[in-house]
């Protein structure tokens, strides 16, 4: 099937779908200039073991180091802007009767582009909570520049970013939402992820086992590309807007 026919096939499946689940990964954020966790370890941060920057053990040994790392990452995320792929997926959510976006990314670019029903499997760098009692914490401007993390107003525990660190379980409520959406999906859309991180990589297979039509949008082919019904080769910022436009045309035809 040629690329044009594949695009039309994917658009037709989305146009008739009642329920759509979309899984996004680092490739979507990379198009906005956000480096992956390991790629971001440049300059000052290059000498640190990732385990020291994102684990309970590292936080216990040097909470100030971990805090400064995440404040730098938060700054990079806030400087970045949603790209055309983010906006296209937000538009697809408005078109589809039932749309769930499951992301492995910890940034909030999907929400900033207009996506509403977003499931963060690995947490969000824009949220903060107490490491002891889990009370949510509203970050203050002065805390961004501090050498140490703030203290929880409830229990005086140290505040941390609400992201999943090495050795931690994924938030079970988010996992449950993602699985339910995949099991019920008519179409599963995979965008910007090669499917090497589990359990997120299982979602397309869960959807396919339930009868979903699977669409993969990625520049390079992967294991998910071979299992998908359609592989649209290219970056999300290029392919996703074209796909959404084709869906709109299919729905009005």
Buried (B, 14 or more C-beta within 10 A) or exposed (E): EEEEEBBBBBBBBBBEBEBBBBBBBBBBBBBBEBBEBEEBBEEEBEEBEBEBBBBBEBBEEBBEBBBBBBBBBBEBBEEBEBBBBBBBBBBBBEBBEBBBBBBBBBBBBBBBBBBEBBBBBBBBBBBBBBBBEBBEBEBEEEBEEEEBBBBBEEEEBBBBBBBBBEEEEBBEEBBEBBBBBBBBBBBBBBBBBBBEEEEBBBBBBBBBEBEBBBBBBBBEEBEBBEBBBBBBBBBBBBBBBBBBBBBBEBEEE
